[in-house]
Amino acid sequence: MREHDLIRCYFNGSALVPDGNFATAALNDRLGAGEVVFVDLDPERSAKSHKHAFAFVRTAWLNLPDQLKDAPYAGSPDHLRKHALIATGFRNVEMMPCDTAARAECAAQMMGRIARNLDGYAVTVVDGRVAYCLTAESQSLKAMGGRRFQDSKQAILDWLADLLGVTPDDLARMGRKEAA
């Protein structure tokens, strides 16, 4: 997390102003007078929200029904999170057209091995003579802004709740308990 790099400021109508003595001191420690900086406006993402998302995924993983314990995504909470991101459209897709369906099967296996080595989890699909490899979008602060993170968080919460047969509110509540 970048939480230590974040300095809380408020907009007074014409300028961003440090919010309190701590924020002012942090800015004085890091910047010289007249120094120009870039500001990343991403007010919707917090460490608390990030931690909560990972907590409810872990809770879902711990409560997977027995019939899903051998599913490829049941190996770890991270596999489950990545699978949920892929299933809900927060994914990267690579495709490889081939001249035969058999070659597409081979290509999918190869693409999947490479992607799993690089990313830890991937889903491969063959449609006729085309091999597809799907990996989850990164939810890191650098890769995913606040609004997109909140959208992905809600999508995987809904998907996981449906998988478990509980309401999204119940799963979110259980995740908050674990995150605390």
C-alpha positions as CSV (number, residue, x, y, z in Angstrom):
1,M,0.0,0.0,0.0
2,R,1.0,3.6,-0.5
3,E,-0.7,4.8,2.6
4,H,2.5,6.5,3.9
5,D,2.8,8.5,0.7
6,L,-0.7,9.9,0.9
7,I,-1.1,13.3,2.5
8,R,-4.7,14.4,3.3
9,C,-5.6,17.8,1.7
10,Y,-8.8,19.6,1.1
11,F,-9.7,22.0,-1.7
12,N,-10.6,25.5,-0.5
13,G,-12.0,26.7,-3.8
14,S,-8.7,27.8,-5.3
15,A,-5.9,25.6,-3.9
16,L,-5.2,22.2,-2.2
17,V,-4.5,22.9,1.5
18,P,-2.9,20.4,3.9
19,D,-5.6,19.1,6.3
20,G,-4.1,19.7,9.7
21,N,-0.7,20.0,11.4
22,F,0.4,16.5,10.5
23,A,-0.3,16.9,6.8
24,T,1.5,20.3,6.8
25,A,4.5,18.8,8.5
26,A,4.6,15.9,6.1
27,L,4.5,18.3,3.1
28,N,7.2,20.5,4.7
29,D,9.4,17.3,5.2
30,R,9.0,16.2,1.6
31,L,8.8,19.4,-0.5
32,G,10.8,22.6,-0.8
33,A,9.1,26.0,-1.2
34,G,8.0,26.5,-4.8
35,E,8.5,22.8,-5.7
36,V,6.1,21.6,-8.4
37,V,4.4,18.2,-7.9
38,F,1.8,16.1,-9.7
39,V,-1.4,15.4,-7.7
40,D,-3.2,12.1,-8.2
41,L,-6.8,12.8,-7.5
42,D,-8.3,9.5,-6.4
43,P,-10.5,10.2,-3.4
44,E,-12.5,7.0,-3.5
45,R,-9.7,4.5,-2.6
46,S,-8.5,3.9,0.9
47,A,-6.3,1.4,2.6
48,K,-9.4,0.4,4.7
49,S,-11.4,-0.4,1.5
50,H,-8.5,-2.3,0.0
51,K,-8.0,-4.3,3.2
52,H,-11.8,-5.0,3.3
53,A,-11.8,-6.4,-0.2
54,F,-9.0,-8.9,0.5
55,A,-10.7,-9.8,3.8
56,F,-14.1,-10.7,2.3
57,V,-12.3,-12.7,-0.4
58,R,-10.4,-14.7,2.3
59,T,-13.7,-15.2,4.2
60,A,-15.3,-16.5,1.0
61,W,-12.4,-18.8,0.4
62,L,-12.6,-20.2,3.9
63,N,-16.3,-20.9,3.4
64,L,-16.2,-22.5,-0.1
65,P,-18.7,-25.4,-0.3
66,D,-17.2,-28.9,-0.3
67,Q,-18.2,-29.4,-4.0
68,L,-15.9,-26.5,-5.0
69,K,-12.9,-27.4,-2.9
70,D,-11.2,-29.0,-6.0
71,A,-11.9,-26.1,-8.4
72,P,-8.8,-24.5,-9.9
73,Y,-9.6,-21.2,-8.0
74,A,-9.9,-23.0,-4.6
75,G,-6.2,-23.2,-4.2
76,S,-5.8,-19.9,-2.3
77,P,-7.7,-16.7,-1.5
78,D,-5.6,-15.0,-4.3
79,H,-6.6,-17.6,-6.9
80,L,-10.3,-17.0,-5.9
81,R,-9.9,-13.2,-6.1
82,K,-8.3,-13.4,-9.5
83,H,-10.9,-15.9,-10.8
84,A,-13.7,-13.6,-9.5
85,L,-12.1,-10.6,-11.3
86,I,-11.8,-12.6,-14.5
87,A,-15.4,-13.9,-14.2
88,T,-16.8,-10.4,-13.7
89,G,-14.9,-8.8,-16.6
90,F,-12.0,-7.2,-14.8
91,R,-9.5,-9.1,-16.9
92,N,-6.9,-9.0,-19.6
93,V,-7.4,-11.2,-22.6
94,E,-4.8,-12.6,-25.0
95,M,-5.9,-14.5,-28.1
96,M,-4.1,-16.7,-30.5
97,P,-5.8,-17.8,-33.8
98,C,-4.6,-21.2,-35.0
99,D,-5.1,-23.2,-38.2
100,T,-6.7,-26.1,-36.4
101,A,-8.7,-26.7,-33.2
102,A,-5.9,-29.2,-32.0
103,R,-3.3,-26.5,-32.3
104,A,-5.6,-24.1,-30.5
105,E,-5.8,-26.6,-27.6
106,C,-2.0,-26.8,-27.5
107,A,-1.7,-23.0,-27.7
108,A,-4.1,-22.6,-24.8
109,Q,-2.1,-25.0,-22.7
110,M,1.1,-23.1,-23.5
111,M,-0.4,-19.7,-22.9
112,G,-1.9,-20.8,-19.6
113,R,1.4,-22.2,-18.3
114,I,3.2,-19.0,-19.2
115,A,0.5,-16.8,-17.7
116,R,0.4,-18.8,-14.5
117,N,4.2,-18.6,-14.2
118,L,4.0,-14.8,-14.6
119,D,0.8,-14.0,-12.8
120,G,0.0,-17.0,-10.6
121,Y,-3.5,-17.7,-12.0
122,A,-5.0,-17.8,-15.5
123,V,-8.0,-19.2,-17.3
124,T,-7.7,-20.6,-20.8
125,V,-10.6,-21.1,-23.2
126,V,-10.6,-22.6,-26.7
127,D,-13.3,-21.5,-29.1
128,G,-12.9,-23.4,-32.4
129,R,-9.5,-22.5,-33.7
130,V,-8.9,-19.6,-31.3
131,A,-7.1,-20.0,-28.0
132,Y,-7.8,-17.3,-25.3
133,C,-5.9,-16.7,-22.1
134,L,-7.5,-14.6,-19.4
135,T,-5.7,-13.0,-16.4
136,A,-7.1,-10.8,-13.7
137,E,-6.5,-7.0,-13.8
138,S,-4.2,-5.9,-11.1
139,Q,-5.9,-4.2,-8.2
140,S,-2.8,-2.5,-7.0
141,L,-3.0,1.3,-6.3
142,K,-0.7,2.0,-9.2
143,A,-2.7,-0.2,-11.7
144,M,-6.3,0.5,-10.7
145,G,-7.7,3.9,-9.7
146,G,-10.3,4.4,-7.0
147,R,-13.5,4.3,-9.1
148,R,-12.4,1.2,-11.0
149,F,-11.3,-0.5,-7.8
150,Q,-14.7,0.2,-6.2
151,D,-16.4,-1.2,-9.2
152,S,-14.3,-4.3,-9.2
153,K,-14.7,-4.7,-5.4
154,Q,-18.5,-4.6,-5.7
155,A,-18.5,-7.0,-8.7
156,I,-16.4,-9.6,-7.0
157,L,-18.4,-9.2,-3.8
158,D,-21.6,-9.9,-5.7
159,W,-20.0,-12.9,-7.6
160,L,-18.6,-14.5,-4.4
161,A,-21.8,-14.0,-2.5
162,D,-23.7,-15.7,-5.3
163,L,-21.1,-18.5,-5.3
164,L,-21.6,-19.1,-1.6
165,G,-25.4,-18.6,-1.6
166,V,-25.3,-15.6,0.8
167,T,-26.2,-12.0,0.3
168,P,-23.5,-9.5,-0.6
169,D,-24.3,-7.6,2.6
170,D,-23.6,-10.7,4.7
171,L,-20.3,-11.4,3.0
172,A,-19.3,-7.8,3.3
173,R,-20.1,-7.8,7.0
174,M,-18.1,-11.0,7.5
175,G,-15.2,-9.4,5.7
176,R,-15.4,-6.3,7.9
177,K,-15.1,-8.5,11.0
178,E,-12.0,-10.2,9.5
179,A,-10.4,-6.9,8.4
180,A,-10.8,-5.4,11.9
